[in-house]
Amino acid sequence: MRELARAIRPGGVFALTLEPRRFIDFIRDVPEKSDHAWYNLLKMHQPRVPEFYQDFDADKLIFMPTNVGHEQDYGDAVVPMPFIETHWQPWFGVVSYLDDPERFWQAVLVVKRTSAAI
């Protein structure tokens, strides 16, 4: 977040998408057999679903490697809002957060760069 804060001027706004808590339900419900490679990678994380619910409810970021060969730096993350509010301060403030599965697969987050020093 420091690098994003460095690159965005104070007052600058940016939007991103992130996986909300309901993504854990999706992982839990991935079918046994699938022709979809990503589903099969997510399925590997099914045994950890109870841990994921606990971590999310404890405001912890959940990271799941889902790209063979790039496990350390690429995957899927489920991010609770209190994590954003705690760890992105003082560089960003939340402008809006929309988690509407009728409109978007992921949650949409808009943040604004504060004037705090980097």
FITOR-763467 format. One record per residue (C-alpha): x, y, z; residue number from 0. Coordinates in pm, 1 decimal. Example, Ala and Ser with C-alpha at 12.3 -4.5 7.8 and 13.67 -1.06 7.14 Angstrom:
residues 2
SITE       c1       c2       c3 lovex
SITE   1230.0   -450.0    780.0     0
SITE   1367.0   -106.0    714.0     1
//
This chain:
residues 118
SITE       c1       c2       c3 lovex
SITE      0.0      0.0      0.0     0
SITE    294.2    227.3     56.0     1
SITE    385.2    204.0   -313.0     2
SITE     29.7    287.0   -421.4     3
SITE     28.5    578.0   -177.6     4
SITE    357.1    700.4   -323.5     5
SITE    221.8    685.0   -678.4     6
SITE   -114.4    851.0   -608.9     7
SITE   -135.5   1218.4   -519.7     8
SITE   -321.0   1323.7   -205.2     9
SITE   -687.1   1353.0   -299.0    10
SITE   -650.9   1092.0   -573.9    11
SITE   -919.5    826.1   -588.6    12
SITE   -894.3    470.6   -712.7    13
SITE  -1127.9    174.1   -730.6    14
SITE  -1051.3   -193.6   -700.0    15
SITE  -1235.6   -517.9   -660.3    16
SITE  -1180.5   -771.6   -387.9    17
SITE  -1326.9  -1098.6   -274.4    18
SITE  -1581.3  -1061.9      7.8    19
SITE  -1674.7  -1320.6    271.2    20
SITE  -1917.3  -1492.9     32.5    21
SITE  -1617.9  -1606.1   -173.9    22
SITE  -1541.4  -1853.3    105.7    23
SITE  -1887.5  -2002.9     43.6    24
SITE  -1797.1  -2032.3   -323.4    25
SITE  -1478.7  -2223.9   -235.9    26
SITE  -1674.0  -2450.7     -2.1    27
SITE  -1919.3  -2528.8   -283.2    28
SITE  -1675.8  -2588.9   -570.2    29
SITE  -1794.5  -2912.9   -732.4    30
SITE  -1600.2  -3235.5   -692.4    31
SITE  -1529.6  -3259.7  -1064.4    32
SITE  -1475.4  -2962.2  -1288.7    33
SITE  -1316.7  -2890.4  -1623.9    34
SITE  -1230.0  -2542.5  -1500.9    35
SITE   -864.7  -2519.4  -1389.9    36
SITE   -926.0  -2231.1  -1149.4    37
SITE  -1206.1  -2422.7   -975.0    38
SITE   -969.3  -2715.1   -928.3    39
SITE   -706.9  -2486.2   -775.3    40
SITE   -966.1  -2339.5   -539.5    41
SITE  -1084.7  -2688.5   -449.1    42
SITE   -740.9  -2757.9   -301.1    43
SITE   -826.8  -2498.7    -34.1    44
SITE  -1158.6  -2656.6     71.5    45
SITE  -1009.8  -2825.2    381.4    46
SITE   -918.2  -2477.6    508.9    47
SITE  -1268.6  -2330.2    472.9    48
SITE  -1345.0  -2342.1    850.0    49
SITE  -1014.7  -2163.2    915.1    50
SITE  -1099.7  -1906.2    645.5    51
SITE  -1432.1  -1822.2    814.3    52
SITE  -1255.9  -1779.1   1149.6    53
SITE   -981.2  -1563.6   1000.9    54
SITE  -1224.4  -1345.2    808.4    55
SITE  -1437.1  -1292.7   1119.1    56
SITE  -1116.6  -1199.0   1305.5    57
SITE  -1048.2   -932.8   1038.1    58
SITE   -751.9  -1115.9    887.4    59
SITE   -662.4  -1120.5    520.1    60
SITE   -687.6  -1467.3    362.9    61
SITE   -451.1  -1553.4     78.7    62
SITE   -479.4  -1867.7   -133.1    63
SITE   -215.7  -1942.8   -396.5    64
SITE   -402.8  -2026.0   -718.5    65
SITE   -142.3  -2001.1   -989.9    66
SITE     96.3  -2292.7  -1023.4    67
SITE    454.2  -2172.9  -1038.9    68
SITE    375.4  -1834.7   -880.1    69
SITE    240.9  -1947.1   -543.5    70
SITE    430.8  -1684.9   -344.1    71
SITE    299.4  -1382.1   -529.6    72
SITE    -20.0  -1470.6   -712.3    73
SITE   -350.0  -1604.2   -591.2    74
SITE   -688.2  -1512.4   -455.7    75
SITE   -743.8  -1310.4   -141.6    76
SITE  -1051.8  -1258.9     72.8    77
SITE  -1031.0   -923.1    245.4    78
SITE  -1249.0   -803.0    534.3    79
SITE  -1321.3   -429.2    544.7    80
SITE  -1172.1   -382.7    894.5    81
SITE   -842.7   -513.2    751.2    82
SITE   -852.7   -238.8    486.6    83
SITE   -944.6     27.7    739.1    84
SITE   -665.7    -76.9    976.0    85
SITE   -379.1   -152.9    740.4    86
SITE   -436.5    109.4    472.8    87
SITE   -442.9    393.7    721.7    88
SITE   -305.9    657.5    719.4    89
SITE   -259.3    662.5    341.1    90
SITE   -614.7    586.8    224.9    91
SITE   -966.5    645.6    345.2    92
SITE  -1261.8    439.8    229.8    93
SITE  -1499.3    637.2      7.0    94
SITE  -1739.6    351.8    -63.9    95
SITE  -1772.5    -23.4    -47.5    96
SITE  -2029.4   -216.3   -248.0    97
SITE  -2085.0   -587.3   -202.8    98
SITE  -2389.4   -662.7   -415.1    99
SITE  -2381.6  -1009.6   -575.0   100
SITE  -2674.6   -910.2   -796.1   101
SITE  -2453.3   -648.1   -963.1   102
SITE  -2093.7   -769.8   -929.7   103
SITE  -1912.0  -1097.3   -872.6   104
SITE  -1661.1   -925.6   -643.3   105
SITE  -1700.0   -641.9   -397.0   106
SITE  -1605.9   -294.9   -522.7   107
SITE  -1398.5    -66.0   -305.5   108
SITE  -1324.8    300.7   -371.0   109
SITE  -1055.1    468.6   -164.4   110
SITE   -911.4    818.1   -153.2   111
SITE   -549.1    908.3    -89.8   112
SITE   -508.3   1113.4    223.9   113
SITE   -242.3   1377.6    269.9   114
SITE    -47.6   1167.1    521.5   115
SITE    325.6   1144.4    463.3   116
SITE    471.9    826.8    318.5   117
//
